[in-house]
């Protein structure tokens, strides 16, 4: 039984530790009601905006065919599509380059423009435009295309206004972070989580809009079988659905309350490490591969953008119309998002650089085949393949940029990558239709074989062909497995030629990592003493040097006389020590249920020989996993400390690694933090610059939730449970006796009250009878007196008559 299975009381510290994840931080934002409402409006409005752009592309194509503004035929339609994307990009550039600063000032908290009403107004403007957009062809058939382009431009302005207001309003809705303690790593940056949430929402809106357009077009076709107007205006229903989405966004925003100013955010101790201010621009990375990686990512993004831009033309060439167009957009963008989300699981044992080259090449081959194949179903399948490969390439390239770039330049390099990608996407969106217009339709006949394709198909083939040399250059110039045949590497990756990575099923494996001077040995001793006091068997070990063979290897690795040791030899010696260490000491201890505490493990090799020595961290991790048969710790505690602070703690002459220059130790620290950020659920990052007792307290709190219970603790819990049951039973008996006594007393009281009531009633009855008797006696006496008075009067009357008679 583990502590996780026991009922626990969640403390603020455990909440802080559990929130130490960027993914959890993003999900946590949606638990804030105002932010959830704003996010709902962004999602609904984003789908409406993407749907509006797709609908306007279809309307422009229809208007161009009817009007012939850019010339008749295929070229006119292609120019019209290019004009739509150009108008949208022009609106974005206008606000991004000219009006962004003034508008940001006006929409700032306390500014003259109300952000909520600005968003509502932008949604209302786009709603009105989309209601009338399908009618331009009927109202002004000779100027319909111009009106549609104006609609595109104005809706683009509306989207920019909405986004600017949202970016000003959202930070004010962020929850106030708790007071930062000195003992734990601070919560992930809320603003970074907000940017991630916003980016994901915007990206998810495009495939969602394509799905909505597909459904709306299918329903419109059904309506068109009975109503001629819908048969002619196939995109009208999609336009009205987009207007409805903006209406839903307005309804959501109407009940949103915005505070006057953003919540203040305290500065994180690691913020300087995550977002340095000393970088003056992107560099070429430690191996010079960053420019090529950035170029490959941008090329893939531009190719997918160009493919999406010419999808409406290619769908028309295939004879599918709006339905096929919606399917192609859904396949390209939806598969790209899926590829980004699942890229880490694609051939995890393959070198990421080789995976980037392969994904780029696969994207090119799929786009090339999309242009060659005339079958609609096959083209949609190839679009899914191209989109997924592009997503894998994008995610892999971004990961490589983070790994290859120095920490102090990483933020600037990421911004540079995003800027280049945006430029290539814009060029692809406009250049794709223009290239299709320039190529036009061609028909090649060779005997019985007829090859007839439009400019969109040739554009797809050309773009796909151009990606192949890009992939070849990336593989040739950035390959970190030189000398290893790609075919063999790929075959092993497909076979999963690496042991499964998992913690031990029994026992508990705790590893302390960190740079030299971080205080690992002190914490190992303190934690071992605390865990032993709980009744566990504790095995304390270290790397290198925990075994007889390891001691000999340690003398070679850390002795200053081994200064000429090559980097690869150093990495392999550490792997050899680790293999012996795990097989002879760690696994046997875990199998018998012990708690193993190790001073360093695999992450030290990845950080020191990977990040520090400029070897491939992927290869170092692969070697170590093979050496340990995939054994990973249950918990890794990273003691993070500034190398300069750690150097001041040295009390003895530094060994070979401790003697390395500060730049080396800075790269090592960056490598550790990168590993921790990649798997926050298995890592606990603690600020090692504080007092050792504070560090121990934080680690003990996490272990309280993870460690299995010892036999003594189980026995103590059983005794406590029995004592609690006995106490509960005693209290129940006492309560029952108390209630019985109270009931007896209550009965006696009720009996006494009944007796008193009876006596009172008897007294009242007697008094009533006596009163009645007295009243009867009084009445009898009164009757007697009346009778005597009557006799007296009668006697007097008799005497009077007798007197009269005598007289």
LONUVO-745646 format. One line per 8 residues: for each residue x, y, z of C-alpha. Coordinates in pm, 1 decimal. Example, Ala and Ser with C-alpha at 12.3 -4.5 7.8 and 13.67 -1.06 7.14 Angstrom:
2
1230.0,-450.0,780.0  1367.0,-106.0,714.0
//
This chain:
807
0.0,0.0,0.0  132.8,341.4,-91.3  63.4,676.4,64.4  -116.0,779.5,-251.9  -380.4,522.1,-160.6  -431.8,676.7,183.9  -666.4,969.9,240.4  -448.5,1278.2,260.2
-509.1,1640.2,339.7  -392.7,1864.8,57.2  -178.1,2152.9,177.1  -75.3,2469.1,-6.9  269.1,2321.6,-57.0  131.9,2008.6,-222.2  -83.7,2227.8,-446.2  226.4,2417.3,-550.9
416.0,2100.2,-625.3  125.3,1945.1,-816.9  93.3,2258.1,-1029.6  456.7,2238.3,-1137.7  365.9,2157.5,-1496.3  305.9,2375.9,-1795.9  25.8,2150.4,-1915.0  -144.3,2163.9,-1577.9
-98.0,2540.1,-1572.3  -277.0,2569.2,-1905.9  -564.8,2351.1,-1786.7  -578.4,2541.1,-1457.9  -657.6,2863.1,-1644.2  -983.7,2710.9,-1767.9  -1094.4,2665.7,-1407.8  -1102.3,3044.7,-1366.6
-1461.0,3138.9,-1467.2  -1383.7,3475.3,-1635.5  -1091.0,3326.9,-1827.0  -1300.5,3029.1,-1930.8  -1566.7,3265.8,-2062.2  -1309.0,3467.9,-2255.6  -1151.2,3147.7,-2389.0  -1494.8,3024.0,-2500.4
-1549.6,3347.7,-2687.3  -1204.1,3318.0,-2845.6  -1267.3,2960.0,-2953.8  -1611.0,3030.7,-3099.2  -1498.3,3355.0,-3261.0  -1178.3,3193.4,-3391.4  -1377.2,2917.4,-3558.8  -1607.5,3181.4,-3702.5
-1313.0,3385.2,-3833.7  -1143.4,3083.9,-3996.1  -1477.5,2971.0,-4139.7  -1535.2,3322.9,-4274.6  -1198.8,3317.9,-4454.6  -1273.0,2978.6,-4612.0  -1619.6,3094.9,-4718.9  -1480.9,3415.1,-4867.2
-1227.0,3212.4,-5065.4  -1513.8,3011.9,-5214.6  -1713.6,3327.9,-5285.0  -1414.5,3496.4,-5450.2  -1364.2,3195.2,-5672.4  -1731.6,3202.8,-5772.4  -1724.0,3580.4,-5830.7  -1407.2,3557.8,-6037.8
-1557.7,3293.5,-6262.6  -1875.0,3500.5,-6314.0  -1711.5,3842.5,-6335.2  -1375.1,3775.4,-6496.1  -1202.7,4062.0,-6309.5  -858.1,3901.2,-6325.4  -914.4,3749.0,-6662.3  -1122.7,3456.0,-6763.7
-1046.9,3095.0,-6696.2  -813.1,2926.1,-6454.3  -566.9,3211.2,-6409.3  -841.7,3456.3,-6311.0  -968.5,3219.2,-6040.9  -616.0,3164.0,-5906.5  -547.8,3538.8,-5895.8  -875.4,3591.2,-5708.0
-774.4,3335.5,-5442.3  -432.4,3500.9,-5407.7  -603.3,3838.8,-5371.6  -816.3,3708.9,-5082.4  -513.7,3588.8,-4886.1  -325.3,3903.6,-4979.0  -605.2,4126.6,-4849.7  -617.3,3934.4,-4522.3
-239.3,3954.4,-4478.3  -245.2,4325.2,-4565.8  -500.7,4389.4,-4288.4  -283.7,4198.7,-4041.8  32.0,4384.6,-4145.5  -145.0,4720.8,-4124.8  -235.2,4668.0,-3762.5  81.6,4482.0,-3674.2
324.5,4737.3,-3814.2  139.0,5069.3,-3797.7  -151.1,5072.8,-3553.5  -56.2,4807.3,-3297.5  121.3,5048.9,-3062.5  -150.9,5317.5,-3048.5  -429.9,5059.4,-3019.3  -248.6,4875.8,-2741.0
-221.2,5203.3,-2551.5  -588.3,5285.8,-2606.7  -704.6,4941.6,-2491.5  -475.1,4926.2,-2189.5  -642.5,4913.2,-1846.6  -773.1,5260.1,-1774.8  -752.7,5357.9,-2144.5  -1032.9,5533.0,-2331.9
-1146.8,5219.5,-2519.9  -1350.4,4959.3,-2333.8  -1195.1,4624.2,-2422.0  -1510.3,4419.0,-2380.8  -1718.5,4645.8,-2600.8  -1436.4,4663.5,-2855.9  -1445.9,4282.2,-2885.4  -1825.7,4286.5,-2906.0
-1809.6,4556.4,-3173.5  -1551.3,4360.5,-3376.1  -1771.1,4049.9,-3362.1  -2077.1,4253.0,-3457.5  -1894.5,4404.7,-3754.9  -1789.8,4063.7,-3885.3  -2138.3,3924.8,-3822.1  -2296.6,4195.5,-4037.6
-2041.3,4152.3,-4317.5  -2090.9,3776.5,-4334.1  -2468.5,3809.3,-4346.7  -2444.9,4015.1,-4666.5  -2129.6,3855.3,-4815.6  -2314.1,3584.6,-5019.0  -2548.7,3849.7,-5160.8  -2282.8,4058.3,-5336.7
-2297.5,3824.5,-5635.4  -2672.1,3897.8,-5667.4  -2661.2,4268.9,-5584.4  -2350.5,4385.5,-5774.8  -2245.9,4099.6,-6004.8  -1996.8,4318.6,-6193.8  -1825.8,4434.5,-5871.1  -1882.2,4131.3,-5651.8
-1515.4,4034.3,-5630.7  -1412.8,4384.3,-5521.5  -1679.3,4383.2,-5248.7  -1566.8,4039.0,-5131.4  -1205.2,4157.7,-5109.9  -1320.2,4459.6,-4909.1  -1509.8,4218.6,-4683.7  -1193.8,4012.6,-4640.5
-992.2,4322.2,-4550.9  -1247.6,4455.6,-4303.0  -1298.7,4116.7,-4136.5  -920.3,4095.8,-4101.9  -923.2,4434.8,-3929.9  -1202.1,4311.6,-3703.2  -999.2,4005.0,-3611.9  -696.9,4223.0,-3527.1
-908.5,4456.6,-3313.0  -1058.2,4159.0,-3127.9  -715.5,4003.7,-3069.3  -561.1,4328.1,-2943.8  -848.4,4381.8,-2700.0  -829.9,4019.1,-2586.1  -453.0,4031.4,-2527.5  -505.7,4343.1,-2318.5
-796.2,4196.3,-2121.8  -676.8,3839.7,-2059.8  -381.6,3919.1,-1826.6  -615.8,4110.7,-1597.4  -817.9,3790.1,-1549.2  -521.5,3577.1,-1443.9  -542.8,3440.1,-1089.3  -308.9,3600.7,-839.9
-28.3,3353.6,-764.9  30.3,3253.8,-403.3  318.1,3401.5,-210.3  632.7,3234.3,-330.3  809.2,3028.3,-68.7  1181.7,2983.3,-62.8  1159.2,2608.4,-55.2  997.2,2516.7,-382.7
1019.2,2601.3,-744.8  765.5,2873.8,-828.5  446.8,2806.7,-1020.3  474.8,2813.5,-1400.6  438.2,3158.6,-1545.3  68.7,3232.8,-1589.7  139.7,3455.8,-1886.3  327.9,3174.2,-2059.2
35.1,2940.0,-1992.9  -201.1,3203.5,-2130.7  5.4,3236.2,-2449.2  5.3,2859.8,-2492.1  -370.1,2838.6,-2443.1  -431.7,3120.7,-2689.9  -199.7,2970.7,-2951.0  -359.5,2627.9,-2924.8
-707.1,2777.5,-2948.6  -619.5,2972.6,-3262.4  -460.2,2667.2,-3421.3  -752.2,2437.5,-3335.0  -997.0,2685.5,-3487.5  -885.0,2615.1,-3846.4  -961.9,2239.1,-3863.8  -1278.4,2298.9,-3662.3
-1385.1,2561.8,-3918.0  -1310.3,2320.0,-4201.5  -1529.1,2056.1,-4034.2  -1810.0,2309.5,-3990.7  -1776.8,2416.0,-4355.2  -1795.8,2052.8,-4465.0  -2116.6,1995.0,-4270.0  -2269.2,2327.1,-4379.2
-2185.7,2257.7,-4744.6  -2340.5,1911.2,-4731.2  -2658.1,2054.8,-4574.8  -2654.7,2334.3,-4832.5  -2638.4,2078.2,-5112.1  -2940.7,1902.5,-4964.8  -3126.8,2233.1,-4949.8  -3015.0,2307.1,-5303.2
-3200.0,2004.4,-5432.0  -3523.3,2184.3,-5341.2  -3424.1,2551.9,-5343.8  -3242.8,2686.6,-5647.1  -3090.1,2975.5,-5448.1  -2887.2,2737.8,-5227.6  -2783.6,2542.6,-5534.8  -2627.2,2860.4,-5678.6
-2491.7,2993.2,-5344.8  -2321.6,2681.1,-5212.1  -2111.7,2876.0,-4960.4  -2400.8,3085.7,-4825.3  -2495.3,2850.3,-4543.2  -2133.3,2842.9,-4424.8  -2129.4,3223.5,-4419.6  -2446.4,3233.3,-4209.3
-2305.2,2971.8,-3969.8  -1995.8,3191.7,-3927.3  -2224.7,3485.6,-3850.6  -2402.1,3269.3,-3593.4  -2069.3,3184.3,-3430.4  -1988.8,3554.5,-3397.1  -2332.5,3602.7,-3243.3  -2250.9,3330.6,-2988.2
-1921.2,3504.1,-2913.7  -2105.1,3832.5,-2853.0  -2345.1,3657.8,-2614.3  -2052.3,3512.2,-2421.8  -1866.6,3843.2,-2401.2  -2175.0,4035.8,-2292.3  -2167.5,3867.7,-1949.4  -1788.2,3897.9,-1911.4
-1667.2,4132.2,-1639.4  -1319.5,4278.4,-1679.9  -1125.7,4427.5,-1389.1  -966.1,4763.9,-1428.5  -605.7,4651.9,-1410.4  -411.5,4328.0,-1442.7  -323.7,4121.3,-1140.3  31.3,4196.2,-1024.6
266.9,3906.1,-1075.6  568.7,3857.8,-848.6  898.8,3785.0,-1011.0  1006.2,3422.8,-1003.5  1355.8,3330.8,-882.4  1402.4,3127.4,-1201.2  1249.6,3388.2,-1430.5  1590.7,3524.1,-1521.9
1691.7,3176.0,-1627.3  1377.3,3116.0,-1833.3  1353.7,3458.5,-1991.6  1695.5,3619.2,-1995.9  1734.0,3986.1,-2072.7  2098.3,3973.5,-2175.5  2045.1,3810.1,-2512.8  2076.7,4043.8,-2805.6
1959.4,3811.2,-3079.0  1941.6,3451.0,-3193.0  2262.8,3257.3,-3231.6  2360.3,2952.4,-3431.0  2354.7,2720.6,-3132.3  2637.7,2520.4,-2992.0  2664.2,2308.5,-3306.6  2564.5,2566.1,-3567.6
2254.5,2366.9,-3662.1  1990.9,2616.3,-3544.0  1966.3,2816.9,-3871.4  1911.3,2499.5,-4073.1  1651.8,2371.1,-3825.6  1469.5,2704.9,-3833.1  1480.3,2703.9,-4212.2  1342.0,2350.7,-4231.0
1053.2,2433.1,-3995.2  971.3,2748.5,-4189.4  988.8,2566.4,-4522.4  749.1,2296.2,-4403.9  508.1,2556.1,-4262.7  518.0,2756.1,-4586.3  459.1,2441.3,-4792.3  149.2,2346.5,-4590.4
21.6,2704.9,-4615.4  68.7,2702.1,-4993.1  -105.0,2364.6,-5018.0  -400.3,2496.5,-4815.8  -414.0,2811.0,-5032.1  -435.9,2617.3,-5359.1  -668.7,2354.0,-5210.4  -977.1,2532.4,-5345.4
-830.4,2529.2,-5696.4  -719.1,2167.9,-5668.9  -1062.1,2068.1,-5536.0  -1218.9,2232.3,-5840.8  -977.1,2047.1,-6070.0  -1076.5,1719.7,-5903.5  -1442.4,1799.9,-5961.1  -1532.8,1802.3,-5594.8
-1620.5,2165.7,-5530.7  -1666.1,2310.5,-5179.9  -1702.5,1970.5,-5014.0  -1364.2,1852.6,-5139.2  -1212.4,2189.7,-5047.5  -1337.1,2154.4,-4689.6  -1206.7,1796.1,-4674.4  -860.8,1902.7,-4792.7
-837.1,2188.2,-4542.0  -956.3,1960.6,-4263.5  -704.7,1692.4,-4362.1  -410.0,1933.7,-4387.9  -469.4,2139.5,-4074.3  -623.2,1872.4,-3854.0  -346.1,1625.5,-3927.9  -85.3,1896.4,-3865.9
-226.9,1961.8,-3519.1  -233.3,1588.9,-3447.4  127.7,1559.2,-3560.2  235.2,1840.2,-3328.0  58.4,1681.4,-3030.7  194.0,1330.7,-3088.3  541.8,1406.4,-3226.3  715.2,1295.4,-2906.1
569.3,945.2,-2949.2  682.6,908.6,-3311.9  991.5,684.6,-3325.8  1111.2,793.0,-2979.1  1441.0,605.0,-3017.0  1533.6,779.5,-3342.6  1759.5,1084.1,-3340.5  1543.0,1396.7,-3342.2
1758.1,1553.0,-3615.0  1708.2,1255.3,-3838.4  1337.5,1256.1,-3756.7  1317.9,1622.3,-3863.6  1479.4,1540.3,-4198.7  1257.9,1235.3,-4252.2  938.6,1424.3,-4161.2  1034.1,1707.4,-4398.1
1100.7,1459.4,-4678.0  774.8,1273.9,-4611.4  585.3,1603.0,-4627.3  745.0,1675.7,-4964.1  671.2,1330.4,-5102.9  307.5,1349.0,-4988.4  257.8,1693.2,-5147.7  427.7,1574.0,-5466.4
192.1,1275.0,-5480.8  -109.1,1500.2,-5412.4  -32.1,1683.4,-5734.8  21.5,1366.3,-5934.9  -277.6,1158.2,-5824.8  -615.1,1251.8,-5983.4  -830.1,1049.4,-5738.9  -1008.5,1254.9,-5473.5
-1002.5,994.1,-5196.0  -631.9,930.6,-5246.4  -558.0,1303.5,-5247.7  -739.4,1346.0,-4914.5  -538.1,1057.2,-4767.2  -214.8,1212.3,-4894.9  -320.5,1545.5,-4744.8  -357.9,1375.1,-4405.4
-11.8,1221.4,-4446.9  143.2,1553.6,-4549.0  -20.8,1739.3,-4261.5  80.9,1484.1,-4001.2  441.0,1475.6,-4122.5  448.8,1856.2,-4120.2  322.1,1861.2,-3761.8  590.4,1615.2,-3654.3
854.3,1824.8,-3831.7  732.4,2146.2,-3666.9  728.5,2003.1,-3314.5  1061.6,1825.5,-3359.9  1224.0,2137.9,-3500.2  1101.2,2350.2,-3211.4  1232.5,2093.4,-2962.3  1571.8,2088.0,-3134.4
1593.1,2465.9,-3129.2  1532.4,2460.8,-2753.1  1799.2,2194.4,-2705.4  2057.8,2350.8,-2932.4  2023.9,2712.4,-2819.0  2200.7,2849.8,-2517.2  1963.9,2927.3,-2231.2  2038.8,3300.5,-2241.4
1934.2,3318.6,-2607.2  1655.1,3064.7,-2616.1  1363.0,3306.2,-2584.0  1496.7,3534.1,-2858.3  1569.8,3240.6,-3088.0  1218.8,3104.7,-3038.5  1075.9,3443.8,-3131.6  1299.4,3445.9,-3439.1
1173.4,3099.9,-3536.2  811.1,3206.1,-3497.7  870.3,3521.5,-3702.3  1034.0,3326.9,-3987.0  752.5,3071.6,-3982.4  489.1,3347.0,-4000.7  667.4,3507.0,-4296.0  686.6,3175.6,-4484.9
321.3,3100.8,-4411.1  221.4,3438.4,-4553.6  441.1,3389.2,-4860.5  302.3,3040.1,-4911.6  -58.4,3153.5,-4878.4  -14.2,3425.5,-5142.0  258.3,3268.3,-5352.7  84.7,2933.0,-5395.8
-217.2,3066.0,-5588.9  4.9,3309.9,-5782.7  230.1,3023.2,-5888.9  -75.7,2819.5,-5989.1  -197.0,3115.1,-6195.3  141.8,3149.6,-6362.9  154.8,2779.6,-6451.9  -206.8,2749.3,-6562.8
-358.6,2427.2,-6695.8  -159.9,2184.1,-6911.4  -248.2,1870.6,-7098.8  17.4,1618.8,-7194.9  -64.1,1329.6,-7425.6  163.1,1034.6,-7489.4  -10.2,763.8,-7685.2  -308.9,652.1,-7487.0
-183.3,822.4,-7171.7  -333.2,1167.4,-7104.8  -191.0,1384.1,-6823.3  -417.8,1686.9,-6765.9  -366.9,1894.1,-6451.2  -431.5,2249.1,-6340.5  -181.1,2490.6,-6197.2  -268.1,2386.4,-5840.3
-151.3,2030.8,-5903.5  174.8,2150.9,-6055.4  220.7,2388.1,-5761.2  179.4,2102.3,-5515.5  430.4,1895.2,-5708.1  679.1,2182.6,-5721.7  646.1,2260.0,-5350.0  685.1,1894.0,-5259.5
988.4,1861.6,-5483.8  1151.0,2166.9,-5323.5  1111.4,2015.7,-4976.9  1319.0,1711.8,-5070.2  1651.3,1898.8,-5109.6  1569.6,2087.3,-4789.4  1539.4,1752.7,-4610.3  1862.4,1630.6,-4769.0
2052.4,1942.5,-4657.8  1916.3,1916.3,-4302.9  2019.2,1552.1,-4282.2  2365.9,1615.2,-4429.1  2447.9,1925.9,-4224.0  2288.9,1844.1,-3886.7  2315.5,1463.5,-3862.8  2432.1,1365.5,-3513.7
2464.2,998.3,-3606.5  2729.2,1034.1,-3872.3  2865.8,697.3,-3969.2  2552.3,510.2,-3864.5  2344.3,409.9,-4169.7  2007.4,580.6,-4167.9  1840.9,260.9,-4286.7  1966.1,65.3,-3987.1
1878.1,345.7,-3747.7  1526.8,367.9,-3887.2  1482.5,-9.5,-3880.6  1582.4,-25.1,-3513.3  1353.2,265.3,-3431.6  1060.1,93.5,-3604.0  1132.5,-222.0,-3410.5  1151.3,-25.3,-3087.1
1508.1,-142.3,-3028.4  1523.7,-7.3,-2674.0  1403.2,-144.4,-2340.6  1075.9,-17.6,-2206.2  1124.8,272.1,-1967.4  946.4,215.4,-1635.9  1010.9,238.5,-1261.3  1052.4,-74.6,-1051.7
736.0,-257.5,-947.0  862.3,-302.2,-589.5  1052.9,-77.4,-354.9  1108.2,291.1,-418.6  1389.4,448.8,-619.9  1476.1,807.3,-522.6  1747.1,998.7,-708.6  1900.7,1332.7,-617.5
2046.0,1528.8,-908.5  2211.3,1865.7,-946.9  2536.0,2038.4,-1020.7  2852.2,2008.9,-814.3  2808.0,2182.0,-480.3  2428.2,2165.1,-484.1  2415.3,1978.9,-151.7  2310.4,1633.4,-270.3
2517.7,1440.2,-14.0  2370.6,1641.4,273.9  2016.9,1576.1,156.7  2083.9,1206.0,96.0  2195.9,1162.1,457.9  1904.7,1362.1,601.1  1643.1,1181.4,391.8  1793.0,838.3,463.0
1776.8,901.9,837.9  1417.4,1023.4,814.1  1303.7,725.7,602.2  1478.9,473.9,830.3  1291.6,623.1,1124.7  972.6,519.2,947.8  1081.2,157.1,951.8  1202.1,115.5,593.1
1514.8,-54.2,476.2  1718.2,223.4,311.6  2005.1,166.8,69.6  2218.8,475.0,9.8  2431.8,469.9,-301.3  2598.8,701.8,-550.6  2732.6,727.1,-904.4  3002.9,665.6,-992.5
3178.6,442.5,-740.2  2909.1,244.5,-554.8  3054.0,-94.5,-651.0  3410.2,-232.4,-651.0  3424.0,-192.5,-1027.8  3262.9,149.0,-995.9  3531.8,267.1,-752.2  3799.4,194.2,-1008.3
3599.5,371.1,-1277.4  3544.6,667.3,-1042.1  3915.8,707.7,-992.6  3957.2,729.9,-1368.5  3663.8,963.9,-1427.9  3721.3,1217.9,-1151.1  4098.3,1218.6,-1117.9  4249.2,1539.3,-1256.0
4516.3,1328.4,-1421.6  4250.8,1200.2,-1664.8  4212.9,1544.0,-1820.7  4278.9,1409.5,-2170.1  3990.5,1161.0,-2158.3  3771.7,1194.2,-2468.3  3408.3,1295.7,-2428.6  3270.0,974.5,-2576.6
3499.5,758.5,-2362.3  3384.3,951.9,-2055.6  3018.4,891.0,-2142.1  3077.4,518.8,-2197.1  3268.5,481.4,-1868.4  2978.0,640.1,-1681.9  2738.2,403.5,-1861.6  2956.4,105.6,-1765.1
2956.3,212.4,-1400.4  2577.3,258.4,-1415.2  2519.4,-86.7,-1567.2  2720.5,-253.8,-1290.2  2558.1,-32.0,-1029.4  2200.5,-118.3,-1130.7  2257.2,-491.4,-1183.0  2453.5,-557.2,-862.6
2303.2,-310.4,-616.1  1995.6,-112.0,-718.7  1770.8,-379.7,-869.0  1832.3,-639.9,-593.5  1748.8,-378.9,-328.4  1431.9,-273.8,-506.9  1322.5,-634.4,-556.3  1331.5,-694.0,-182.1
1126.2,-379.4,-123.6  1397.1,-142.0,-2.4  1410.8,232.6,-49.0  1710.4,316.2,-268.6  1849.8,671.1,-253.0  2108.5,743.9,-519.2  2334.2,1044.5,-545.9  2317.2,1092.6,-928.0
2179.4,867.6,-1201.5  2107.6,887.0,-1577.1  2022.8,1256.9,-1580.0  2375.2,1345.0,-1469.5  2516.9,1182.2,-1781.4  2262.0,1357.9,-2002.9  2341.8,1693.9,-1840.6  2719.8,1660.5,-1805.5
2817.1,1461.0,-2112.3  2520.7,1574.7,-2324.9  2465.0,1941.9,-2252.2  2805.8,2002.3,-2095.6  3029.6,1812.5,-2340.2  2825.5,1891.8,-2654.5  2746.4,1526.5,-2718.5  2397.2,1430.7,-2825.5
2171.6,1417.9,-2515.1  1946.2,1173.3,-2702.2  2233.2,932.4,-2758.6  2355.4,964.7,-2400.0  2006.3,888.0,-2270.2  1975.8,594.1,-2509.1  2303.9,442.5,-2392.5  2208.1,482.4,-2027.0
1863.1,331.0,-2078.3  2021.7,34.1,-2250.5  2274.3,-1.3,-1967.7  1999.9,0.7,-1702.8  1737.9,-198.0,-1897.7  1505.8,100.3,-1883.4  1497.4,145.1,-1504.4  1389.7,498.4,-1411.6
1342.3,651.9,-1064.6  1005.0,692.0,-901.5  1108.3,1046.8,-810.8  1400.5,1263.4,-916.0  1482.7,1559.1,-692.1  1675.0,1828.0,-880.7  1865.7,2061.6,-647.8  1896.1,2370.5,-864.0
2162.3,2624.9,-768.5  2364.9,2888.5,-948.1  2710.5,2748.4,-1039.4  2885.4,3046.8,-881.2  2702.0,2989.7,-553.7  2783.4,2619.3,-566.7  3153.1,2687.7,-629.6  3173.4,2887.2,-306.0
3072.6,2573.7,-114.1  3376.0,2367.5,-220.2  3585.2,2280.3,85.1  3828.4,2044.3,-88.8  4037.2,2055.7,-401.4  3802.2,2027.5,-703.3  3802.4,1706.0,-904.8  3823.3,1684.0,-1282.8
3458.3,1779.6,-1346.4  3445.5,2041.7,-1072.9  3746.9,2207.7,-1234.0  3560.1,2271.4,-1558.9  3500.7,2640.1,-1650.0  3180.2,2823.1,-1547.1  3039.5,2796.3,-1900.6  3044.8,2418.1,-1870.3
2854.4,2421.3,-1540.8  2601.8,2670.6,-1681.7  2530.0,2429.0,-1968.6  2496.7,2144.6,-1717.2  2244.8,2342.4,-1515.4  2049.2,2419.3,-1832.3  2052.0,2049.8,-1923.4  1909.3,1951.4,-1584.4
1630.7,2209.6,-1606.0  1545.5,2098.2,-1959.6  1506.1,1738.6,-1841.6  1288.3,1846.0,-1549.2  1065.8,2058.6,-1773.0  1011.4,1764.8,-2011.3  867.9,1538.0,-1736.7  737.3,1751.9,-1448.3
536.9,1469.0,-1290.6  853.7,1271.1,-1209.4  1070.6,1564.7,-1106.0  1075.5,1786.8,-800.9  1285.2,2097.8,-859.7  1398.7,2268.7,-539.3  1593.3,2589.7,-496.7  1919.4,2461.4,-345.9
2036.7,2810.9,-252.3  1833.4,2802.3,71.4  1893.8,2636.0,406.4  1933.4,2254.1,397.0  1650.6,2208.9,648.9  1408.0,2391.2,420.0  1508.7,2170.0,126.7  1459.8,1856.4,335.3
1113.8,1973.5,440.8  1000.5,2014.2,79.1  1135.6,1674.6,-28.0  984.5,1503.4,276.0  646.6,1653.4,192.8  655.6,1504.9,-157.7  781.5,1169.2,-27.8  497.7,1160.1,223.7
265.9,1130.0,-75.9  471.9,877.5,-272.0  661.4,644.3,-38.6  510.9,300.5,29.3  418.3,231.2,389.0  667.8,35.3,599.3  565.2,-263.7,812.0  597.5,-50.2,1125.0
376.1,216.6,973.6  120.6,-42.2,863.3  122.5,-190.8,1214.3  97.3,153.2,1371.2  -189.9,239.2,1141.3  -364.2,-87.8,1232.0  -315.6,-19.4,1603.1  -432.1,337.3,1558.3
-731.6,215.5,1364.4  -811.9,-41.0,1638.1  -768.7,222.4,1907.7  -990.6,454.9,1714.4  -1252.0,183.2,1677.1  -1233.2,104.7,2052.4  -1261.7,471.0,2136.2  -1552.0,506.9,1897.5
-1719.8,203.1,2052.3  -1662.2,339.2,2405.3  -1799.3,674.9,2305.7  -2097.4,504.0,2142.8  -2167.6,306.6,2460.3  -2133.5,618.7,2671.1  -2360.3,803.5,2436.0  -2615.3,521.1,2448.1
-2605.3,516.9,2830.1  -2634.8,893.2,2840.3  -2933.1,882.8,2607.6  -3095.6,604.3,2816.5  -3051.4,807.9,3134.0  -3190.2,1113.7,2964.9  -3489.9,910.0,2847.1  -3547.6,776.2,3203.6
-3529.9,1122.6,3350.5  -3761.2,1247.9,3081.2  -4012.2,971.9,3160.7  -3999.0,1054.4,3531.8  -4043.4,1420.2,3454.4  -4339.8,1345.3,3232.4  -4493.4,1120.9,3503.9  -4443.7,1393.6,3763.8
-4598.5,1645.9,3533.4  -4894.3,1412.1,3471.3  -4942.9,1363.6,3848.9  -4930.1,1737.0,3907.2  -5177.7,1794.1,3628.8  -5412.4,1531.1,3780.0  -5391.1,1688.0,4129.1  -5454.1,2029.1,3981.4
-5755.6,1899.7,3794.9  -5886.7,1731.2,4112.5  -5845.8,2054.3,4310.3  -6023.7,2248.7,4042.4  -6305.5,1987.5,4038.4  -6351.7,2011.3,4414.4  -6350.6,2386.5,4405.6  -6607.4,2375.9,4129.3
-6831.3,2137.8,4324.9  -6802.0,2352.0,4638.1  -6887.4,2660.3,4435.0  -7187.4,2480.6,4288.7  -7296.5,2364.5,4636.2  -7267.0,2713.8,4777.2  -7462.5,2849.1,4485.1  -7735.9,2587.3,4543.2
-7752.1,2673.5,4914.0  -7767.1,3042.2,4829.5  -8047.1,2980.9,4582.8  -8237.1,2764.9,4838.9  -8196.4,3032.4,5106.1  -8317.0,3291.9,4857.9  -8622.7,3077.3,4774.6  -8695.2,3033.1,5147.3
-8679.8,3406.2,5203.4  -8906.6,3468.5,4907.8  -9152.0,3207.6,5042.5  -9152.4,3364.9,5390.8  -9200.8,3706.5,5236.1  -9491.7,3572.8,5032.9  -9648.5,3420.9,5348.7  -9597.1,3743.5,5533.6
-9761.0,3939.9,5257.1  -10044.3,3690.0,5239.8  -10091.1,3706.1,5616.7  -10100.7,4082.2,5606.4  -10347.4,4071.2,5321.5  -10564.1,3828.7,5521.3  -10552.6,4049.7,5827.7  -10639.0,4350.4,5615.3
-10939.5,4174.6,5463.0  -11055.4,4055.9,5798.1  -11032.1,4407.5,5930.7  -11226.8,4535.9,5638.6  -11490.5,4272.1,5688.5  -11528.7,4358.5,6052.9  -11556.2,4722.2,5970.2
//
